[in-house]
Amino acid sequence: MSLGLRLLFLVSTFGAAACAAAHALTFADIAFYPILLLVPLLFVVWPLVIWQYRRIPRKNLISEIFGSIPRWMKTASIALLFYAIANLFIASASLDGGEPARLADGRLVLKVKGENRRELTADEFRHAQALQVRMLTGHLLAFYAIAAFGLYACWLKSGPAMANAKIR
């Protein structure tokens, strides 16, 4: 694997692992907001992933002579996309389409379209914050993991992967 491809793969894998850890924390009602720092990095990673794919000759993408893309990667990519979409709708429904907010007077409320829908207890507020982070990390996890899968597939479909390929 070339150095550029390897570094991009490691960044994508690290991003997926960090998002998975932050996503897992939300199930314990812990909202890890520093994970938001990975959002801009996603806008750097994906164009570079696409750029890596453009460097592969078109015939190599379809050819079985070069390494074939493992079925588990295809299945995991589809499952991650479905999970991200389901996670978004479930978390949004749990929040009634709103977002938790702390007012100037110290009250904790659930705001929907700028209006206070209802007051929240401290536990409900923490849970609502965790749901908010869960919506984001579900998508980030899917996009970083699919980028890592794509880079691995890119390596399989490039010439250097031929040294390790198994002929069927």
N, C-alpha and C positions, 0 to 999 in steps of 0.2 A: 504494500500500500504506500503510495507516495506521501511525502511529508505533509503537503497541503491537504490532501484527502484525509490523512490520519488525524491532523489537528482539528479539522472540521468535524470529523466523526467523534473525537473526544469531547469537543465542546457540546455537540448535540447530545451525546450520552450523558455528560455531566448535567446539562439542562434538564433532560428527562428525569434523571435521578433526583435532582433537587426539587423538581415539581412534584414528583411522586412522594417525596418526604413531606413537603408542605401540604400536599393533598391528604396524606394519611393523618397528619396532625389535625386537620379540620374535623375528622370524625371524633376527636377528643375535645371538640369545641375550642381549639387553639387556632387563632387566626394569625398566620405568619406573614405579615405584610411585606417584609423585605423581598419576598419572592417576586414582587412587582418589578424589581430591577432586571429580571430576565425577559421582560416584554420587549424592550428595544433590541435586545440581542437577537430575538427571533427574526426581526426585520433585516438583520445582517446574515443570519444563518441560511434562511431559505433562498435568497438570491444566489448565494454561493453554492448551495446544493443544486439549483437549476443550472448554474454555470458549469458545474462538474458534469452534469448529464449531457450538456451540449458538446462536451469534449469527446464523448463516446460516439464512434461511428454508428450510424443507424442500423446497419446490418448486425452489429454486435448485440444490440438490445433484443433482437428477436431470435438470434442464433442460439441453438442449444450446445454448440461447440464450446462456447464460453460458459462459465459457471451459471447454472440455472438459479433463479431466485427461489429460495426455500418456501415451501407452502406455509410454514409457521409464520414467516414474515408477512405474507399476504393476509393470512387470517388475523394476525395480531393487529395489523394496520386497520382492517375493517372493523374489528372489535373495538379498537381505541376510538375510532370515529363515532361509532354508534354509542359508546359509553359517554363521550364528550357531549353529544347531542342530548342523550337521555339525562345526563347529569345537569345540564343547563336547564332543561324544562322542570325537573324535579326540584332543584334548588330554587328556581324562580317561583314555582308554585308555593313552596314552603315559605317564601318571603312575601307572598301575596303581591308580587311584582314591585315591591318597594325596596328600600335600603335603610339600614339602621343609622340613626343620627343622634348626636348628643347636642342638645340645645344649649343656648347661652346660660340659661338658668340651671343647668345641670340635669335636666330631665332626659331620659332615654326614650326615644320614640322611633316608630317605623314610619318613614316618609314615603308616600306614594304620590308621584307627580307634584312634588312641592308641598303637599298637604300632609299634616300629621294624621296617620291612620289610627294609631293606637300607641299607648305608652307601654314600654317594655320594662321588665325587671332586669337586674344586672345579669342573671343567667340567660334570660331570653336575648338580651342584647349581645352577649358573648356568642351565643349560638347563631344569631343572625349575622354577626361579623364572620364567623367561621363559614357559614353557608355562602356568603359573598365571595370569600377567598376560594372556596371549593369550586364555584362556577368558573373562576378564572384558571385555577390550576388544572382543572380537568381538561380544558382546551390546550393550555401550555404543555401539559404532559403528552397529549396526543400529538401535537405538532412537533415537539422536540423528538419524541420517539420515532415518528414517521420519518423525520429528517435523518435520524441515525440509521433507520432501516434502508432508506433510499441511498445513503452513502455507502452502506455495506453492499447493496445491490449494484451500485456504480462500480465498486471495486471488483465484484464478481464478473461484471460485463466488460471490464477493461483488460487489456493485454497482459499485464503482470499477474493477473489471477490465474492465467493458464498454467503456471508452474505448479499450482496446488490443485488444479481441477482433476476430478475423477472422471474417466471416460466410461460411459455406460455401454 
